[in-house]
Amino acid sequence: MAVRAAVLPAIGAPLEITGIELPDPGPGQVRVRLAAAGVCHSDLSLSNGTMRVPVPAVLGHEGAGTVVAVGEGVTHVGGGDPVVLNWAPSCGSCHACALGEVWLCANALNGAADVYARTTDGTDLHPGLNVAAFAEETVVPASCVLPLPQGVPLADAALLGCAVLTGYGAVHHSAKVRAGETVAVFGAGGVGLATLQSARIAGASRIIAVDVSPEKEELARAAGATDYVLASENTPREIRALTGKQGVDVSVECVGRAVSIRAAWDSTRRGGRTTVVGIGGKDQEVTFNALEIFHWGRTLSGCVYGNTDPARDIPVLAEHVREGRLDLSALVTERIALEGIPAAFENMLAGKGGRALVVF
């Protein structure tokens, strides 16, 4: 059966909106009709080669939809069930999984090398980050499908698959923000806005959003920011001025650029925590001297997928949605058709908006 999809024919090439042929689900597989897919900066990183994937590929890793059919052996979901796609399923047997660090699973992205579909002319296609959500329908391993808890709108639930898990996990699992602490969030895109909401849920007393764009202030404040700082070389000084000259307890960097990582570090109080969520290129080098590492006593940590276990955390996030503490729709700055993905990439490059949502 042919469905429409956004195909990346080669690294650095423009996406092509075209028909692809999907097979029926085999043993251990699930076919899903997408309701929506979020356009994440990671998709842009895949298309330009910052992150490497086999091509040609169908991108899109943040999605939700309805089960169309299941293959032999699949029992946790069935036809008609609403589901969230999990682009990084843990294998349960590698060293990281044995330690309980499922977000670092060594085998999570093995499926990206598989051939999961073909173009109408017979060219093999790979599933981007496992799930190929930039398509009307997709076929994925059963481990990539999680039941959607009740009370979460199906289209908005797509954001649970990456942006919200990442932002929530950065606050609650990586930085472990405590009630009353101060937090700075660098970058007010989709993940940054989710991080701001999560800091509010954690009970942070002051939440400072930092971004290069003045147009994002309204979005950031709606998400929970108590203060908004335009990014500049003076950002650490401005943040210290807002926090009694101390700096924040926690900085979360959601951009992946050396300058913003360094600014987040410099904005953190002595003994505080700096968590880096943004995915930067190899050319983004950050330098520290030995004396400052000793003197400031700060903790600098990376954060992969929010250090989350999606099977554990999505029900928690759904409860926050049902209780009105987490507003998924506030993270969406535009709802677009499949053909709008290239323009959404351009907006991300220009630093505009929060999260574009492809609605099928």
FENTAJO-V655011 format. One record per residue. N is the residue number from 1. RES is the residue in one letter. SS is DSSP state (H for helix, E for strand, C for the rest). Layout:
N;RES;SS / N;RES;SS
//
This chain:
1;M;C / 2;A;E / 3;V;E / 4;R;E / 5;A;E / 6;A;E / 7;V;E / 8;L;E / 9;P;C / 10;A;C / 11;I;C / 12;G;C / 13;A;C / 14;P;C / 15;L;E / 16;E;E / 17;I;E / 18;T;E / 19;G;E / 20;I;E / 21;E;E / 22;L;E / 23;P;C / 24;D;C / 25;P;C / 26;G;C / 27;P;C / 28;G;C / 29;Q;E / 30;V;E / 31;R;E / 32;V;E / 33;R;E / 34;L;E / 35;A;E / 36;A;E / 37;A;E / 38;G;E / 39;V;E / 40;C;C / 41;H;H / 42;S;H / 43;D;H / 44;L;H / 45;S;H / 46;L;H / 47;S;H / 48;N;H / 49;G;C / 50;T;C / 51;M;C / 52;R;C / 53;V;C / 54;P;C / 55;V;C / 56;P;C / 57;A;E / 58;V;E / 59;L;C / 60;G;C / 61;H;C / 62;E;E / 63;G;E / 64;A;E / 65;G;E / 66;T;E / 67;V;E / 68;V;E / 69;A;E / 70;V;E / 71;G;C / 72;E;C / 73;G;C / 74;V;C / 75;T;C / 76;H;C / 77;V;C / 78;G;C / 79;G;C / 80;G;C / 81;D;C / 82;P;E / 83;V;E / 84;V;E / 85;L;E / 86;N;C / 87;W;C / 88;A;C / 89;P;C / 90;S;C / 91;C;C / 92;G;C / 93;S;C / 94;C;C / 95;H;H / 96;A;H / 97;C;H / 98;A;H / 99;L;C / 100;G;C / 101;E;C / 102;V;H / 103;W;H / 104;L;H / 105;C;C / 106;A;C / 107;N;C / 108;A;C / 109;L;C / 110;N;H / 111;G;H / 112;A;H / 113;A;H / 114;D;C / 115;V;E / 116;Y;E / 117;A;E / 118;R;E / 119;T;E / 120;T;C / 121;D;C / 122;G;C / 123;T;C / 124;D;E / 125;L;E / 126;H;E / 127;P;C / 128;G;C / 129;L;C / 130;N;C / 131;V;C / 132;A;C / 133;A;C / 134;F;C / 135;A;E / 136;E;C / 137;E;E / 138;T;E / 139;V;E / 140;V;E / 141;P;E / 142;A;H / 143;S;H / 144;C;H / 145;V;E / 146;L;E / 147;P;E / 148;L;C / 149;P;C / 150;Q;C / 151;G;C / 152;V;C / 153;P;C / 154;L;C / 155;A;C / 156;D;H / 157;A;H / 158;A;H / 159;L;H / 160;L;H / 161;G;H / 162;C;C / 163;A;H / 164;V;H / 165;L;H / 166;T;H / 167;G;H / 168;Y;H / 169;G;H / 170;A;H / 171;V;H / 172;H;H / 173;H;H / 174;S;H / 175;A;C / 176;K;C / 177;V;C / 178;R;C / 179;A;C / 180;G;C / 181;E;C / 182;T;E / 183;V;E / 184;A;E / 185;V;E / 186;F;E / 187;G;C / 188;A;C / 189;G;C / 190;G;H / 191;V;H / 192;G;H / 193;L;H / 194;A;H / 195;T;H / 196;L;H / 197;Q;H / 198;S;H / 199;A;H / 200;R;H / 201;I;H / 202;A;H / 203;G;C / 204;A;C / 205;S;C / 206;R;E / 207;I;E / 208;I;E / 209;A;E / 210;V;E / 211;D;E / 212;V;C / 213;S;C / 214;P;H / 215;E;H / 216;K;H / 217;E;H / 218;E;H / 219;L;H / 220;A;H / 221;R;H / 222;A;H / 223;A;H / 224;G;C / 225;A;C / 226;T;C / 227;D;E / 228;Y;E / 229;V;E / 230;L;E / 231;A;C / 232;S;C / 233;E;C / 234;N;C / 235;T;H / 236;P;H / 237;R;H / 238;E;H / 239;I;H / 240;R;H / 241;A;H / 242;L;H / 243;T;C / 244;G;C / 245;K;C / 246;Q;C / 247;G;C / 248;V;E / 249;D;E / 250;V;E / 251;S;E / 252;V;E / 253;E;E / 254;C;C / 255;V;C / 256;G;C / 257;R;C / 258;A;H / 259;V;H / 260;S;H / 261;I;H / 262;R;H / 263;A;H / 264;A;H / 265;W;H / 266;D;H / 267;S;C / 268;T;E / 269;R;E / 270;R;E / 271;G;E / 272;G;E / 273;R;E / 274;T;E / 275;T;E / 276;V;E / 277;V;C / 278;G;C / 279;I;C / 280;G;C / 281;G;C / 282;K;C / 283;D;C / 284;Q;C / 285;E;C / 286;V;C / 287;T;C / 288;F;C / 289;N;C / 290;A;H / 291;L;H / 292;E;H / 293;I;H / 294;F;H / 295;H;H / 296;W;H / 297;G;C / 298;R;C / 299;T;E / 300;L;E / 301;S;E / 302;G;E / 303;C;C / 304;V;C / 305;Y;H / 306;G;H / 307;N;H / 308;T;C / 309;D;C / 310;P;H / 311;A;H / 312;R;H / 313;D;H / 314;I;H / 315;P;H / 316;V;H / 317;L;H / 318;A;H / 319;E;H / 320;H;H / 321;V;H / 322;R;H / 323;E;C / 324;G;C / 325;R;C / 326;L;C / 327;D;C / 328;L;C / 329;S;H / 330;A;H / 331;L;H / 332;V;E / 333;T;E / 334;E;E / 335;R;E / 336;I;E / 337;A;C / 338;L;H / 339;E;H / 340;G;H / 341;I;H / 342;P;H / 343;A;H / 344;A;H / 345;F;H / 346;E;H / 347;N;H / 348;M;H / 349;L;H / 350;A;C / 351;G;C / 352;K;C / 353;G;C / 354;G;C / 355;R;E / 356;A;E / 357;L;E / 358;V;E / 359;V;E / 360;F;C
//
